[in-house]
Amino acid sequence: MDTTLNAGRVFGATMTYDSDHNEVIMFGGATVASTLRSNTMLYSNGVWVDSTPSGLEPQPRSLFAFVTDPVNNAIWMFGGIDDAQTFTDFWKFQNGHWEQIENGDEPANCIYPLGVFDTDRQKTVLLCNNSSTWEYDGAAWKQATTKHAPAVRRFASMAYDQSLKKTVLFGGYDTNYFDTTWVWDGTDWTQVAKKNPPRALASLWYDPNLKKTVMYGGIGRLTSTDRLMRFSDMWTFDGSNWTQLNAVKGTPGTSTGTPGARYGAQVTVDPTANKVLLFGGLRVDTDSAGLQTQVYADDTWQFDGTNWTKVAPSTAPPARENAGLTFDPIRNELVMFSGFSGTYNTDTWGYTNGAWHQRVENITNKRRAAR
């Protein structure tokens, strides 16, 4: 799919306005040479996008990088896994459509990738489980040469901190759960901060109201001999240390006022509302007898820097964990893709004004054995 400033000279095309997506749609027509066209062109925010369906969409997966690039008005997706394979494909999602990018310079041997967008250097930063660091400038991938790097791990969490102007990495799992924090400044990785309760699959984001990196939830052990814990706590990072948020308000029922103990939840910042949106994950429910049950969740929450609020949309995506959730800078909506809940789904969902809507029909499901 191509983004251009104009649609060229077209005669006899059909044109209409899509009020739901706030864009003009143009189909077909002919060129000045009387060549018939079958292109579907979309116009919004002063830009034409050729969104002619390619028939290609990513296979269902989980644990992949899903990153908003506001410079190129695109979402980049890399890697992920299903039961049969580790993906190394690279995709662009733009204005509601998928396009695979195959330049031949994509990261190699990159499992469980973590991705963020460095808004100051205007590059996508990708960390692989083997500790290799890659960056993408919108045209080419380049592997970084570093003196230091985090230890090999998977299921860690990463966010770009706009106040520190650094990428923040926390936790993860190898043979034990990690309790260390690393920062990437575009040149090298540095380990910082006192030890924090070790965990994996925590939600991590840069909060636009607190102006700090925030961590919520996760799964881990306080020590290697302790029982496995599902966390419901929240912490902020100031560049040197983590501080627990003990006074977070919100729905009663948990000691910290958060949406409860969970891990693998989808989380991103919604710049249109200046709030954080969280969807699903693996949640721990407790009944009246105190019995705990772990379930795939399909609930939606917002965090404004002080309060968690449960959102009740009329339609909600199926429950899932470890999907991709980020912001579409052209359509001004949040986009969620794939994830796992006993089935790997290839559905794509949009979220605007408190409502979910399915963007791309579900084409393929891959089912795996229960775990």
C-alpha positions in Angstrom: 0.0 0.0 0.0 1.4 3.4 -1.0 0.9 6.8 0.6 1.0 9.8 -1.7 0.1 13.5 -1.6 -2.2 13.2 -4.6 -4.2 10.5 -6.5 -3.0 11.5 -10.0 -5.2 12.4 -12.9 -8.3 10.1 -12.8 -11.4 10.3 -14.9 -14.8 8.6 -14.3 -14.0 7.2 -10.8 -16.7 6.7 -8.2 -16.3 8.8 -5.0 -18.0 9.0 -1.7 -17.5 10.1 1.9 -17.1 7.6 4.8 -18.4 9.5 7.9 -17.5 6.7 10.3 -13.8 6.9 9.4 -13.8 10.5 8.4 -12.3 9.9 4.9 -13.1 10.1 1.2 -13.1 6.8 -0.8 -12.4 6.7 -4.5 -12.6 3.6 -6.7 -11.8 2.8 -10.2 -11.8 5.3 -13.1 -9.3 5.7 -16.0 -6.0 7.4 -16.5 -5.3 10.1 -19.2 -4.2 7.2 -21.4 -7.7 5.6 -21.0 -6.3 2.7 -19.0 -8.9 1.4 -16.6 -8.0 1.3 -12.9 -9.1 -1.0 -10.1 -7.5 1.0 -7.3 -9.3 1.9 -4.1 -7.9 5.3 -2.8 -8.6 6.7 0.6 -8.2 10.4 1.4 -7.8 11.8 5.0 -5.6 14.4 6.7 -4.4 15.7 3.4 -3.0 12.4 2.3 -4.1 9.9 -0.4 -3.5 6.2 0.4 -3.8 3.4 -2.2 -5.5 0.8 -0.1 -6.3 -1.7 -2.9 -6.6 -5.1 -1.1 -3.6 -7.3 -1.7 -5.3 -10.5 -0.4 -2.4 -10.8 2.1 -2.7 -10.7 5.9 -0.4 -11.9 8.6 -0.9 -15.3 10.1 -2.3 -15.5 13.6 0.3 -15.3 16.4 1.2 -13.9 19.8 4.2 -12.3 21.5 5.1 -10.0 18.6 6.2 -6.4 18.2 3.4 -3.9 17.3 4.6 -0.3 17.1 3.1 3.0 16.1 5.4 5.1 13.8 3.8 8.6 13.8 6.5 9.9 11.4 5.5 7.5 8.6 1.8 7.3 9.8 2.1 3.5 10.1 2.0 0.6 12.5 4.9 -1.9 12.2 4.6 -5.5 13.1 7.4 -7.9 13.4 7.7 -11.6 14.4 5.8 -13.6 17.0 5.1 -17.2 17.5 2.5 -19.9 17.1 2.7 -23.6 18.1 4.5 -24.6 14.9 6.9 -21.8 14.1 8.7 -18.6 15.0 7.8 -15.8 12.6 10.4 -13.4 11.2 8.0 -11.6 8.8 7.7 -7.8 8.8 4.4 -6.0 8.1 3.0 -2.5 7.7 -0.6 -1.8 8.9 -1.8 1.6 7.6 -5.2 3.1 7.3 -6.9 -0.2 7.9 -4.9 -2.4 5.6 -2.0 -4.9 5.8 1.1 -4.9 3.6 4.1 -7.2 4.0 7.5 -5.6 3.7 10.4 -7.7 2.3 13.6 -5.7 1.9 15.9 -8.5 2.9 17.4 -6.7 5.9 14.9 -7.7 8.5 16.2 -8.9 11.9 17.4 -12.5 12.0 17.1 -15.0 14.8 14.8 -12.7 16.7 12.4 -14.6 19.0 10.0 -12.9 21.4 10.7 -9.4 20.0 9.9 -6.2 22.0 9.3 -3.0 20.1 8.9 0.7 20.9 9.1 3.9 18.9 11.8 6.4 19.9 10.0 9.7 19.4 13.2 11.7 19.8 15.4 9.8 17.3 12.3 8.9 15.2 13.2 5.2 15.0 11.6 1.9 15.9 13.7 0.0 18.5 13.5 -3.8 18.6 15.0 -6.0 21.2 15.2 -9.7 20.6 15.4 -12.4 23.2 19.1 -13.1 22.3 19.9 -9.5 23.4 20.4 -8.2 19.9 19.2 -4.7 19.3 17.8 -3.5 16.0 16.5 -0.2 14.8 14.2 0.8 11.8 14.1 4.3 10.4 11.1 3.7 8.1 13.3 2.6 5.2 15.9 0.1 6.5 16.7 -2.1 9.4 20.1 -1.8 11.1 21.5 -4.0 13.9 23.1 -1.9 16.7 26.6 -2.6 17.9 26.6 -2.4 21.7 29.2 -2.8 24.5 26.5 -4.0 27.0 23.2 -5.8 26.6 20.6 -7.4 28.9 20.9 -11.1 29.5 19.0 -13.5 27.3 15.3 -13.5 28.3 11.8 -13.7 27.1 8.4 -12.3 28.2 10.0 -9.0 29.3 8.3 -5.6 29.0 9.6 -2.5 27.2 8.4 1.2 26.8 9.9 4.4 25.5 10.2 7.1 28.2 9.7 10.5 26.6 10.9 12.3 29.8 14.1 10.3 30.0 14.5 10.1 26.2 15.4 6.4 26.7 13.9 3.0 26.1 13.1 1.2 29.4 13.3 -2.6 29.7 12.1 -4.5 32.8 11.9 -8.1 33.9 11.3 -11.2 31.8 12.1 -14.9 32.3 14.8 -17.4 31.5 15.4 -20.0 34.1 14.2 -17.6 36.8 12.2 -14.3 36.7 14.3 -11.2 36.3 14.1 -8.2 38.6 16.5 -5.9 36.7 15.9 -2.7 34.7 17.9 -1.6 31.6 17.7 1.6 29.5 18.8 2.1 25.9 19.9 5.6 24.8 20.5 4.8 21.1 24.1 3.9 21.7 24.3 1.4 24.5 22.3 -0.5 27.2 22.8 0.5 30.9 21.5 -1.4 33.9 19.9 0.9 36.4 17.6 1.0 39.4 17.3 -1.0 42.5 15.8 -4.4 42.3 12.0 -4.6 41.8 9.8 -7.6 42.5 10.8 -10.0 39.6 8.1 -10.7 37.0 7.3 -11.3 33.4 4.5 -10.3 31.0 3.8 -7.1 32.9 2.1 -4.2 31.3 4.5 -1.3 30.7 3.9 2.2 29.2 4.9 5.8 29.4 2.1 7.6 31.1 1.1 11.0 29.5 -0.2 12.3 32.8 2.3 11.0 35.3 5.2 11.7 32.8 6.9 8.5 33.9 7.1 4.9 32.8 4.5 2.9 34.6 4.3 -0.9 35.3 1.2 -2.9 36.2 0.7 -6.6 36.9 2.7 -9.5 35.7 3.6 -13.0 36.9 6.6 -14.0 38.9 8.2 -15.1 42.2 9.6 -12.9 44.9 12.4 -15.4 45.3 13.4 -18.5 43.4 11.8 -20.7 46.2 8.6 -18.7 46.6 5.3 -19.7 45.0 4.2 -18.3 41.7 2.4 -15.0 42.1 0.0 -13.0 39.8 0.6 -9.4 40.5 -2.0 -6.5 40.7 0.4 -3.8 41.8 1.6 -0.6 40.0 5.0 1.1 40.0 6.5 4.2 38.4 10.1 4.6 37.2 12.0 7.9 37.6 15.2 6.8 35.7 16.9 5.5 38.8 14.4 3.7 41.0 10.9 2.2 41.0 8.2 3.6 43.4 5.1 1.7 44.2 1.8 3.5 43.7 -0.1 2.6 46.9 -2.8 5.2 46.5 -4.2 4.3 43.1 -7.9 4.8 43.2 -10.5 2.8 41.2 -12.8 -0.1 41.4 -13.0 -1.6 44.9 -12.1 -5.2 45.4 -8.3 -5.1 45.1 -5.8 -3.7 47.6 -4.3 -1.4 45.0 -7.4 -0.3 43.2 -6.3 -1.7 39.9 -8.2 -4.0 37.5 -6.8 -6.9 39.5 -4.1 -9.6 39.2 -3.4 -10.3 35.6 -0.5 -10.7 33.1 -0.2 -10.7 29.3 -2.7 -7.9 29.0 -2.8 -5.6 26.0 -2.0 -1.9 26.9 -1.4 1.3 25.0 -1.8 5.0 25.3 -4.8 6.6 23.6 -3.6 10.1 22.7 -7.1 11.1 21.6 -8.3 10.8 25.3 -4.9 11.3 27.0 -5.6 8.0 28.8 -4.2 4.5 28.9 -6.3 1.7 27.5 -6.0 -1.9 28.8 -7.7 -4.9 27.3 -7.9 -8.5 28.6 -4.9 -10.7 29.5 -4.9 -13.6 31.9 -6.9 -12.5 34.9 -7.3 -14.1 38.3 -10.8 -14.2 39.6 -11.7 -15.0 43.3 -15.1 -16.4 44.2 -16.9 -15.9 47.5 -15.2 -19.0 49.0 -11.8 -17.6 48.2 -11.2 -20.0 45.3 -9.0 -18.5 42.6 -9.5 -19.2 38.9 -7.3 -18.0 36.0 -9.3 -16.9 33.0 -8.7 -15.2 29.6 -10.2 -11.8 30.0 -12.2 -9.6 27.6 -12.7 -6.6 29.8 -11.6 -3.0 28.9 -10.2 -0.4 31.3 -8.9 3.2 31.2 -6.4 4.8 33.4 -6.1 8.6 33.6 -3.0 8.8 35.9 -5.1 8.5 39.1 -8.2 6.3 38.5 -8.9 3.0 36.8 -12.3 3.0 35.1 -13.9 -0.1 33.6 -15.4 0.6 30.2 -18.6 -1.2 29.1 -18.6 -1.1 25.3 -21.7 -2.7 23.6 -19.3 -5.0 21.6 -16.0 -6.4 22.8 -13.3 -8.5 21.1 -12.9 -12.1 22.2 -10.7 -12.6 25.2 -7.0 -12.9 24.6 -3.5 -12.4 25.9 -0.2 -11.2 24.3 -1.9 -9.5 21.3 -0.7 -6.3 19.7 -2.4 -3.0 20.7 -1.3 0.4 19.6 -2.5 3.7 17.9 -3.4 4.2 14.3 -2.1 7.8 13.5 -4.2 8.1 10.3 -7.5 6.9 11.5 -7.0 8.3 15.1 -8.1 5.0 16.6 -6.5 2.2 18.6 -5.9 -1.1 16.7 -5.6 -4.6 18.2 -4.4 -7.6 16.3 -4.3 -11.4 17.0 -3.2 -12.8 20.4 -4.0 -16.1 22.1 -6.8 -17.6 24.2 -6.6 -21.3 23.3 -6.8 -20.2 19.7 -4.5 -17.9 17.7 -6.8 -15.3 16.1 -6.1 -13.2 13.0 -8.8 -10.6 13.7 -8.1 -6.9 13.7 -10.1 -4.5 15.9 -10.4 -0.8 16.2 -11.3 1.2 19.3 -12.7 4.8 19.2 -14.9 6.8 21.5 -15.4 4.0 23.9 -16.4 1.4 21.3 -14.8 -1.6 19.7 -15.4 -2.5 16.1 -13.9 -5.3 14.1 -11.7 -4.0 11.2 -10.8 -7.2 9.3 -12.9 -10.3 9.2 -11.5 -13.4 10.9 -10.0 -15.5 8.2 -7.9 -18.1 9.9 -7.8 -19.6 13.4 -5.1 -21.9 14.7 -6.0 -24.1 17.6 -3.6 -25.6 20.0 -3.8 -28.0 22.9 -4.9 -26.6 26.2 -2.2 -25.4 28.5 
